[in-house]
Amino acid sequence: MTNIRIPEQNYVLIAGRLTRDPEHRMTQKGVACCFFDVAVNRRYKDTVTGEWKDDVTYVPVAAWGPMAARCSEKLKKGSPVHVEGRLTGSDYVDKSGQKRKVLRLTARRVQFLAMAAAAPDAPEGADTADAEYQPGVLAKESASGVDEVPF
């Protein structure tokens, strides 16, 4: 039994809404970082009472580099997001001197689920959202009337 190999997997997917506006910072080395919390809801039926209940899990998320800058620009409290990444743990000492541990989702990819609003000075039909996949958008019609495939 000592020769059992367990694959090392650390892959997390969550979808939910931001609980507060993102907090954007720069490290001492000039790397952008963005911190926000995502509320992930689970609805279930209580077997005893038969009524529907909601269970909410709050997941702290950290985004780094150029992704952090985009998150701080595009996201706000209540924004729906889909995040994929890995779990990371860290230790810190709080204000009272107690040693604390925190488990955080370090984002590899953040997908904004809400369409971005067009800028006031942008031409009609201009798309200000990221160039990532957008559910429900299959093709855009060009000026010549021919559909363009978005890939």
Secondary structure, DSSP 8 states (H G I E B T S, - for coil): -TT--------EEEEEEESS--EEEE-TTS-EEEEEEEEEEEEEE-TTT--EEEEEEEEEEEEETHHHHHHHHH--TT-EEEEEEEEEEEEEE-TTS-EEEEEEEEEEEEEE-S-----TTS-TT---S-SS--TT---EE-TTS-EE---
